[in-house]
């Protein structure tokens, strides 16, 4: 029964109320529905344009983000190489410090003798010394 009421309601709005022409649509109602439909289509088109512009703006943002990420990766790689080189320097300095500490301990105990390079005399001075 509910279906028959809907059908008859739809037919009543379509029929001309005072024309006496059965089955002919009421032109005023058709034009009203057409106007409402066109208005709704316009709203939907504006929404589509708005969504397209938002989508374009969002698609442009990741390229900027990708560029920033690539730049940060380059900076991180440079810092990593710097850290590695500094790490090797630190290990060298640690070894030198240990050797120096060991030498100082031995010197404090009296067990370390500082080795100095001997000064080499020129050959003519050596000759003069041998002859005398």
C-alpha positions in Angstrom: 0.0 0.0 0.0 2.8 2.4 0.7 4.1 1.9 -2.8 0.7 2.7 -4.2 0.5 6.0 -2.2 4.0 7.0 -3.5 3.0 6.2 -7.0 -0.2 8.2 -6.8 1.5 11.1 -5.1 4.0 11.2 -7.9 1.2 11.1 -10.5 -0.7 13.8 -8.7 2.3 16.2 -8.9 2.9 15.4 -12.5 -0.7 15.8 -13.7 -2.1 19.2 -14.5 -4.6 20.2 -11.8 -7.1 22.1 -13.8 -6.3 21.3 -17.4 -8.3 18.2 -17.7 -5.5 16.6 -19.6 -4.9 13.3 -17.9 -1.4 12.0 -17.9 0.2 15.3 -18.9 2.8 16.7 -16.5 2.3 19.9 -14.7 4.8 22.2 -16.4 5.2 24.5 -13.5 6.3 21.5 -11.3 8.6 20.2 -14.0 10.3 23.6 -14.4 10.6 23.9 -10.6 12.2 20.5 -10.3 14.5 21.3 -13.3 15.6 24.5 -11.7 16.3 22.8 -8.4 18.3 20.1 -10.2 20.3 22.7 -12.2 21.0 24.5 -8.9 22.2 21.3 -7.3 24.4 20.5 -10.4 26.0 24.0 -10.0 26.7 23.3 -6.3 28.2 20.0 -7.1 30.4 21.5 -9.9 31.7 24.1 -7.4 32.4 21.4 -4.9 34.3 19.4 -7.6 36.4 22.5 -8.5 37.2 23.1 -4.8 38.2 19.5 -4.3 40.3 19.5 -7.5 42.2 22.6 -6.3 42.7 21.0 -2.9 44.0 17.9 -4.5 46.4 19.8 -6.7 47.6 21.7 -3.6 48.2 18.4 -1.8 49.9 16.9 -4.7 52.3 19.9 -4.9 53.2 19.6 -1.2 54.7 16.1 -1.3 57.2 17.2 -4.0 58.4 20.0 -1.6 58.5 17.4 1.2 60.5 15.0 -1.0 63.0 17.8 -1.8 63.3 18.6 1.9 63.7 15.0 2.8 66.4 14.6 0.1 68.2 17.6 1.4 68.1 16.4 4.9 69.4 13.0 3.8 72.4 14.8 2.1 73.1 16.7 5.3 72.9 13.6 7.4 75.3 11.8 5.0 77.7 14.6 5.3 77.5 14.6 9.0 78.0 10.9 9.1 81.2 11.1 7.2 82.4 13.9 9.5 81.5 11.9 12.5 83.4 8.9 11.1 86.5 11.0 10.4 86.3 12.6 13.9 85.8 9.2 15.4 89.1 7.9 13.8 90.9 11.1 15.1 89.6 10.5 18.6 90.9 6.9 18.6 94.3 8.1 17.4 94.4 10.8 20.2 93.3 8.2 22.7 96.2 6.0 21.8 98.6 8.9 22.0 97.2 9.8 25.4 97.6 6.3 26.7 101.2 6.2 25.5 102.0 9.5 27.1 100.3 8.5 30.4 102.4 5.3 30.4 105.6 7.2 29.8 104.7 9.6 32.6 104.0 6.8 35.0 107.3 5.1 34.1 109.1 8.5 34.5 107.5 9.0 37.9 108.7 5.5 38.9 112.1 6.1 37.5 111.9 3.4 34.9 111.6 5.5 31.8 114.6 6.8 30.0 113.9 9.4 27.4 115.5 8.5 24.1 116.8 11.4 22.3 118.2 11.4 18.8 121.9 11.6 18.7 123.2 14.5 16.9 125.2 13.5 14.0 128.4 15.3 13.5 129.4 16.4 10.1 132.1 14.1 8.5 134.8 16.7 8.6 134.4 17.1 12.4 134.6 13.4 12.8 137.8 13.3 10.8 139.4 16.1 12.8 138.6 14.3 16.0 140.1 11.0 14.9 143.3 12.7 13.9 143.9 14.4 17.1 
